[in-house]
């Protein structure tokens, strides 16, 4: 089947005609007649494009429903409306839609609008992802990491009434031991290679739902979702996955979702620096 398209339209005849046209063009289609059913389908069915009527009668205002849909999911909205009022167009444009069609529309116009919206959305997503990535390692960059951890906190706070019933996640900060010496001795190419090896070890050690980042320089960060043991298990996996010539100072703390983001980062970073200081002192004791 083709892409999933949700039609939000209070006119049954119009909705069915649009659904038939898009179905014939190879799309998978469902219909919502009001805001509540639209939001339910967005969450459960995860459409890839939403066609939104501006006037939904008692089912809600199209611009307001579009705002609610976009708040619930990253999905492009194309307005399909019979209203020629400038005010309606302005309210629709405020939602930054991926298209705006005036009824009546042909089957070809609908299909083209959906394909254009999909293409634009995919390209925008690729550009956003590129902007969120560290160019050397391919991990998330610092800005993206902070955004994603904050999103995790917001989702947890909305979804769980009893946070103490959740297995705690873990926040890990770590950096490469003796990285400056490595750069000074073997050169920046060797340093870059070491950072890539750390990133590869992270990918091998963490799970798909975890958030991995190069935080800056030779510092890395990770959110281990549902770690349950302050990240100790994944910390051991990470250290075991490193090449023999590399070592990391790793600080890990349980993530308390009740706390604001800025208070969560400090203990993890402090734990990393405590480990780093201890390892440095240990090396001095071993030195001849």
HELIX and SHEET records of a PDB file:
HELIX    1   1 UNK A   12  UNK A   24  1                                  13    
HELIX    2   2 UNK A   35  UNK A   45  1                                  11    
HELIX    3   3 UNK A   57  UNK A   59  5                                   3    
HELIX    4   4 UNK A   62  UNK A   72  1                                  11    
HELIX    5   5 UNK A   86  UNK A   93  1                                   8    
HELIX    6   6 UNK A  107  UNK A  131  1                                  25    
HELIX    7   7 UNK A  142  UNK A  159  1                                  18    
HELIX    8   8 UNK A  163  UNK A  165  5                                   3    
HELIX    9   9 UNK A  179  UNK A  186  1                                   8    
HELIX   10  10 UNK A  188  UNK A  205  1                                  18    
HELIX   11  11 UNK A  232  UNK A  241  1                                  10    
HELIX   12  12 UNK A  261  UNK A  286  1                                  26    
SHEET    1   A 5 UNK A  28  UNK A  32  0                                        
SHEET    2   A 5 UNK A   4  UNK A   8  1                                        
SHEET    3   A 5 UNK A  49  UNK A  52  1                                        
SHEET    4   A 5 UNK A  76  UNK A  81  1                                        
SHEET    5   A 5 UNK A  99  UNK A 102  1                                        
SHEET    1   B 4 UNK A 211  UNK A 216  0                                        
SHEET    2   B 4 UNK A 219  UNK A 224 -1                                        
SHEET    3   B 4 UNK A 169  UNK A 176 -1                                        
SHEET    4   B 4 UNK A 248  UNK A 255 -1                                        
END                                                                             
